[in-house]
Amino acid sequence: MSRADFEVLVSEALDQVPPELAALIDNVAVFVEDDAPVSDSHLLGIYEGIPLTERGNYYGGVLPDRITIYRNPTLEICATVQDVVDEVNITVVHEIAHHFGIDDARLHDLGYG
């Protein structure tokens, strides 16, 4: 799958976030990169930033949090285009949940681990 096609899937996954939740996402940029860091080459996505639950009165004037979805590791674990669609949707929800302060253990319990 081309990078452009993968980026469309990420965009579509973001569009599926319920409007009431999307309205609460604050100061976040979403990126697609081909490869995960060498130190964790099987990583499908990552959230880097300060979750909403940890932001205090001091929060302001900072660069946006960053969600990165990794194309090649996702493609490596998927056998079909539908598998890629499903995995991208799960990964996008997973990383957005980190923005809301939900940890990996809870996400696993919810089926997004």
PyRosetta script that sets phi, psi and omega in degrees:
from pyrosetta import init, pose_from_sequence

init()
pose = pose_from_sequence("MSRADFEVLVSEALDQVPPELAALIDNVAVFVEDDAPVSDSHLLGIYEGIPLTERGNYYGGVLPDRITIYRNPTLEICATVQDVVDEVNITVVHEIAHHFGIDDARLHDLGYG")
pose.set_psi(1, 133.3)
pose.set_omega(1, -178.6)
pose.set_phi(2, -69.5)
pose.set_psi(2, 161.4)
pose.set_omega(2, 177.8)
pose.set_phi(3, -62.5)
pose.set_psi(3, -41.3)
pose.set_omega(3, -179.7)
pose.set_phi(4, -60.6)
pose.set_psi(4, -44.2)
pose.set_omega(4, 178.6)
pose.set_phi(5, -64.0)
pose.set_psi(5, -39.5)
pose.set_omega(5, 178.9)
pose.set_phi(6, -65.0)
pose.set_psi(6, -41.6)
pose.set_omega(6, 178.4)
pose.set_phi(7, -62.0)
pose.set_psi(7, -35.8)
pose.set_omega(7, 176.5)
pose.set_phi(8, -63.4)
pose.set_psi(8, -41.5)
pose.set_omega(8, 178.4)
pose.set_phi(9, -62.3)
pose.set_psi(9, -40.3)
pose.set_omega(9, 178.0)
pose.set_phi(10, -64.6)
pose.set_psi(10, -43.6)
pose.set_omega(10, 178.4)
pose.set_phi(11, -61.9)
pose.set_psi(11, -42.5)
pose.set_omega(11, 178.6)
pose.set_phi(12, -65.0)
pose.set_psi(12, -37.9)
pose.set_omega(12, 177.2)
pose.set_phi(13, -63.5)
pose.set_psi(13, -40.4)
pose.set_omega(13, 177.2)
pose.set_phi(14, -64.7)
pose.set_psi(14, -36.8)
pose.set_omega(14, 178.9)
pose.set_phi(15, -66.4)
pose.set_psi(15, -21.5)
pose.set_omega(15, -179.4)
pose.set_phi(16, -84.4)
pose.set_psi(16, -7.2)
pose.set_omega(16, 176.3)
pose.set_phi(17, -65.7)
pose.set_psi(17, 127.2)
pose.set_omega(17, -179.6)
pose.set_phi(18, -53.1)
pose.set_psi(18, 138.3)
pose.set_omega(18, -176.2)
pose.set_phi(19, -54.3)
pose.set_psi(19, -36.4)
pose.set_omega(19, -179.2)
pose.set_phi(20, -66.5)
pose.set_psi(20, -28.5)
pose.set_omega(20, 175.1)
pose.set_phi(21, -83.7)
pose.set_psi(21, -41.5)
pose.set_omega(21, 179.9)
pose.set_phi(22, -58.1)
pose.set_psi(22, -35.5)
pose.set_omega(22, 179.9)
pose.set_phi(23, -65.6)
pose.set_psi(23, -22.2)
pose.set_omega(23, -178.5)
pose.set_phi(24, -89.9)
pose.set_psi(24, -14.1)
pose.set_omega(24, 178.5)
pose.set_phi(25, -68.6)
pose.set_psi(25, 125.4)
pose.set_omega(25, -172.0)
pose.set_phi(26, -130.4)
pose.set_psi(26, 123.5)
pose.set_omega(26, 173.0)
pose.set_phi(27, 60.7)
pose.set_psi(27, 54.1)
pose.set_omega(27, -180.0)
pose.set_phi(28, -130.3)
pose.set_psi(28, 134.4)
pose.set_omega(28, 173.0)
pose.set_phi(29, -113.6)
pose.set_psi(29, 141.5)
pose.set_omega(29, -178.8)
pose.set_phi(30, -114.1)
pose.set_psi(30, 132.9)
pose.set_omega(30, -177.8)
pose.set_phi(31, -128.0)
pose.set_psi(31, 156.3)
pose.set_omega(31, 169.3)
pose.set_phi(32, -117.1)
pose.set_psi(32, 131.6)
pose.set_omega(32, 172.9)
pose.set_phi(33, -126.2)
pose.set_psi(33, 151.8)
pose.set_omega(33, -178.4)
pose.set_phi(34, -68.7)
pose.set_psi(34, -48.5)
pose.set_omega(34, -172.6)
pose.set_phi(35, -121.0)
pose.set_psi(35, 143.0)
pose.set_omega(35, 173.6)
pose.set_phi(36, -74.0)
pose.set_psi(36, 164.8)
pose.set_omega(36, 177.0)
pose.set_phi(37, -58.1)
pose.set_psi(37, 146.1)
pose.set_omega(37, -179.4)
pose.set_phi(38, -55.8)
pose.set_psi(38, -33.9)
pose.set_omega(38, -178.0)
pose.set_phi(39, -68.4)
pose.set_psi(39, -17.9)
pose.set_omega(39, 179.1)
pose.set_phi(40, -148.3)
pose.set_psi(40, 64.4)
pose.set_omega(40, -169.7)
pose.set_phi(41, -65.8)
pose.set_psi(41, -12.1)
pose.set_omega(41, 179.4)
pose.set_phi(42, -97.9)
pose.set_psi(42, 3.3)
pose.set_omega(42, -180.0)
pose.set_phi(43, -65.1)
pose.set_psi(43, 133.4)
pose.set_omega(43, -179.5)
pose.set_phi(44, -94.3)
pose.set_psi(44, -26.7)
pose.set_omega(44, 179.5)
pose.set_phi(45, -165.5)
pose.set_psi(45, 164.5)
pose.set_omega(45, 178.5)
pose.set_phi(46, -150.9)
pose.set_psi(46, 144.0)
pose.set_omega(46, 172.4)
pose.set_phi(47, -108.9)
pose.set_psi(47, 127.8)
pose.set_omega(47, 177.2)
pose.set_phi(48, -126.7)
pose.set_psi(48, 117.0)
pose.set_omega(48, 180.0)
pose.set_phi(49, 161.2)
pose.set_psi(49, -161.2)
pose.set_omega(49, -179.7)
pose.set_phi(50, -111.2)
pose.set_psi(50, 111.1)
pose.set_omega(50, -179.7)
pose.set_phi(51, -58.2)
pose.set_psi(51, 153.2)
pose.set_omega(51, -179.9)
pose.set_phi(52, -55.2)
pose.set_psi(52, -34.9)
pose.set_omega(52, -178.0)
pose.set_phi(53, -70.2)
pose.set_psi(53, -12.8)
pose.set_omega(53, -178.6)
pose.set_phi(54, -110.3)
pose.set_psi(54, -0.3)
pose.set_omega(54, 180.0)
pose.set_phi(55, -82.0)
pose.set_psi(55, 132.7)
pose.set_omega(55, 179.1)
pose.set_phi(56, -115.8)
pose.set_psi(56, -165.5)
pose.set_omega(56, 179.9)
pose.set_phi(57, -62.5)
pose.set_psi(57, -23.9)
pose.set_omega(57, -178.7)
pose.set_phi(58, -73.0)
pose.set_psi(58, -17.3)
pose.set_omega(58, -172.6)
pose.set_phi(59, -69.2)
pose.set_psi(59, 123.0)
pose.set_omega(59, 177.4)
pose.set_phi(60, 167.1)
pose.set_psi(60, 153.0)
pose.set_omega(60, 177.8)
pose.set_phi(61, 64.3)
pose.set_psi(61, 28.9)
pose.set_omega(61, -179.2)
pose.set_phi(62, -110.0)
pose.set_psi(62, 158.1)
pose.set_omega(62, 175.0)
pose.set_phi(63, -64.1)
pose.set_psi(63, 154.4)
pose.set_omega(63, 179.3)
pose.set_phi(64, -62.1)
pose.set_psi(64, 148.4)
pose.set_omega(64, 168.0)
pose.set_phi(65, -60.9)
pose.set_psi(65, 162.5)
pose.set_omega(65, -174.3)
pose.set_phi(66, -130.0)
pose.set_psi(66, 127.3)
pose.set_omega(66, 169.3)
pose.set_phi(67, -112.0)
pose.set_psi(67, 126.3)
pose.set_omega(67, 178.3)
pose.set_phi(68, -120.5)
pose.set_psi(68, 130.8)
pose.set_omega(68, 176.0)
pose.set_phi(69, -109.7)
pose.set_psi(69, 128.6)
pose.set_omega(69, -174.9)
pose.set_phi(70, -98.9)
pose.set_psi(70, 121.7)
pose.set_omega(70, -174.8)
pose.set_phi(71, -71.0)
pose.set_psi(71, -56.1)
pose.set_omega(71, -173.0)
pose.set_phi(72, -62.7)
pose.set_psi(72, -44.5)
pose.set_omega(72, 176.9)
pose.set_phi(73, -61.7)
pose.set_psi(73, -34.6)
pose.set_omega(73, 177.6)
pose.set_phi(74, -66.1)
pose.set_psi(74, -46.7)
pose.set_omega(74, -179.6)
pose.set_phi(75, -63.1)
pose.set_psi(75, -33.6)
pose.set_omega(75, -179.1)
pose.set_phi(76, -64.2)
pose.set_psi(76, -30.3)
pose.set_omega(76, -176.6)
pose.set_phi(77, -97.6)
pose.set_psi(77, -0.6)
pose.set_omega(77, -175.9)
pose.set_phi(78, -110.8)
pose.set_psi(78, 136.5)
pose.set_omega(78, -178.9)
pose.set_phi(79, -94.1)
pose.set_psi(79, -26.3)
pose.set_omega(79, -176.8)
pose.set_phi(80, -132.2)
pose.set_psi(80, 166.9)
pose.set_omega(80, 176.2)
pose.set_phi(81, -61.5)
pose.set_psi(81, -40.6)
pose.set_omega(81, 178.9)
pose.set_phi(82, -62.1)
pose.set_psi(82, -36.8)
pose.set_omega(82, 175.3)
pose.set_phi(83, -60.5)
pose.set_psi(83, -40.7)
pose.set_omega(83, 179.6)
pose.set_phi(84, -64.8)
pose.set_psi(84, -45.6)
pose.set_omega(84, 178.5)
pose.set_phi(85, -56.5)
pose.set_psi(85, -49.1)
pose.set_omega(85, -178.8)
pose.set_phi(86, -62.3)
pose.set_psi(86, -44.3)
pose.set_omega(86, -177.7)
pose.set_phi(87, -67.7)
pose.set_psi(87, -39.2)
pose.set_omega(87, 177.2)
pose.set_phi(88, -62.4)
pose.set_psi(88, -44.2)
pose.set_omega(88, 178.7)
pose.set_phi(89, -59.8)
pose.set_psi(89, -44.9)
pose.set_omega(89, 179.1)
pose.set_phi(90, -63.1)
pose.set_psi(90, -44.7)
pose.set_omega(90, -177.2)
pose.set_phi(91, -66.1)
pose.set_psi(91, -42.0)
pose.set_omega(91, 178.8)
pose.set_phi(92, -62.2)
pose.set_psi(92, -46.8)
pose.set_omega(92, 177.9)
pose.set_phi(93, -60.9)
pose.set_psi(93, -43.1)
pose.set_omega(93, 179.9)
pose.set_phi(94, -56.7)
pose.set_psi(94, -48.5)
pose.set_omega(94, -176.7)
pose.set_phi(95, -71.6)
pose.set_psi(95, -37.1)
pose.set_omega(95, 175.2)
pose.set_phi(96, -63.3)
pose.set_psi(96, -38.8)
pose.set_omega(96, 178.5)
pose.set_phi(97, -60.1)
pose.set_psi(97, -37.1)
pose.set_omega(97, 175.6)
pose.set_phi(98, -61.4)
pose.set_psi(98, -36.9)
pose.set_omega(98, 176.7)
pose.set_phi(99, -59.9)
pose.set_psi(99, -33.7)
pose.set_omega(99, 178.6)
pose.set_phi(100, -85.9)
pose.set_psi(100, 3.4)
pose.set_omega(100, 175.3)
pose.set_phi(101, 88.9)
pose.set_psi(101, 13.4)
pose.set_omega(101, 179.1)
pose.set_phi(102, -87.1)
pose.set_psi(102, 128.4)
pose.set_omega(102, -175.6)
pose.set_phi(103, -88.2)
pose.set_psi(103, 170.2)
pose.set_omega(103, -176.8)
pose.set_phi(104, -59.5)
pose.set_psi(104, -38.1)
pose.set_omega(104, -178.9)
pose.set_phi(105, -62.0)
pose.set_psi(105, -45.7)
pose.set_omega(105, 179.7)
pose.set_phi(106, -67.1)
pose.set_psi(106, -39.8)
pose.set_omega(106, 177.9)
pose.set_phi(107, -62.2)
pose.set_psi(107, -39.2)
pose.set_omega(107, 176.7)
pose.set_phi(108, -60.9)
pose.set_psi(108, -44.9)
pose.set_omega(108, 178.4)
pose.set_phi(109, -59.9)
pose.set_psi(109, -33.6)
pose.set_omega(109, -178.1)
pose.set_phi(110, -85.8)
pose.set_psi(110, -3.2)
pose.set_omega(110, -179.9)
pose.set_phi(111, 89.6)
pose.set_psi(111, 15.1)
pose.set_omega(111, 178.8)
pose.set_phi(112, -116.8)
pose.set_psi(112, 26.6)
pose.set_omega(112, -175.6)
pose.set_phi(113, -90.3)
pose.dump_pdb("model.pdb")
